Amino acid sequence: MELGPDTVKKALQNVKYPGFTRDIVSFGIVKDIQIDGSKVNVSLVLPKPDDKLQSEIDDSVRTAILETPGVSDVNIQISVRPPKAPPGQEPGKAQKSAKLPDIKYYIAVASGKGGVGKSTVAINVAVAMAKMRDKVALMDADIWGPSIPIMLGIKDKPKATEDNKIIPLNKFGLKLMSIGFLVSEEETIIWRGPMVHGAIKQFIEDVIWDDTDHLVIDLPPGTGDAQLSLVQTVPLSGGVIVTTPQEVALIDVKRGVQMFRKLNVPILGIVENMSYLEQRGGGDVIDIFGRGGGRRMAEQFGVPFLGEIPIDPQIRIGGDGGVPIVESHPESTAAIAFTKIAVHVLDVVEKT
């Protein structure tokens, strides 16, 4: 077998990130692989300074590469991901001039296309997190199709302080912010990139997110201005990608994975929504849309598969009525699946 970057990358997929079951490639740590004859040069970028972590990864990477046929020597360069600066600022000035709130973990929920139930997943996972943690918030960054007002049954408008800071609304143990709180249901939002960036930046910097440790962010579908604006504004702890089993939806998973990887955002995993239908009274489940595609995509891209969410009329009823299924039917199969996803996300981001 000819020695090449793909061969080395495959070997590095066997190197686990210390303390996790995921490998360093899926974590986005491997940035560059260069081959010079039988010598391999690897560039790694860690999420934060940590001498012990750096030593462990250096040893594991060196061992894995040297065991690869055709390799005689390896050179490893390890750096640390710089803090993200707001647009127009140099990275070195970010910490001095940024007005970021004191939030520990920013968690994005995304999808490659619309109609896969991304907002349903984001809301139910956030509500499940709020049952396990005291300081959880949910931000609706889907500027063109905000879902939080309807799906959480909120008609109130947020108030502002004297210094023009927005006071988030509260429900189900969550602090909440959405563009839907600020515009009427009849109003159509037609914004270009700069306006989208300004709104997302304001929702992060001008909302009083005091006492918030975990902020779940419901992104609009696709890969565009909102996603780029968010990454430019906050240091994302990780992203969850939502899909359905159909082939047409799975094709777009690749875009979501590539987006997060290009933006240096750790991928927390893939969720398959509307995976199957449970029959009343038991019996075999019905795979309406072809179950299992999400798991296959996760395996293909080397990222965790977070679980299958079944089709349940109570999810739709809860979404229309303002009470998520995690709150209304916590013992249901769907609610348990949402809760397991929340547990996994909390476990990963809090250990990173």
ABEGO torsion letter per residue (X at the ends): XBBBAAAAAAAAAABBBBGBABBAAAAGABABBBBBEABBBBBBBBABBBAAAAAAAAAAAAAAAAABBGBABBBBBBBBBBBBBBBGBBAAAAAAABABBBBABBBBBBBABBGAGAAAAAAAAAAAAAAABABBBBBBABAABBAAAAAAGBABBBBBBAAGBBBBBBBGGBBBBBAAAABBAABBBBBBAAAAAAAAAAAAAABBABGBABBBBBBBBEBBAAAAAAAAABBBAEBBBBBBABAAAAAAAAAAAAAAAAAGBBBAEBBBBGABBBBBGEEBBBBAAGBGAAAAAAAAAGBBBAEBBBBBAAAAAAAAAGBBAAAABAABAAAAAAAAAAAAAAAAAAAX
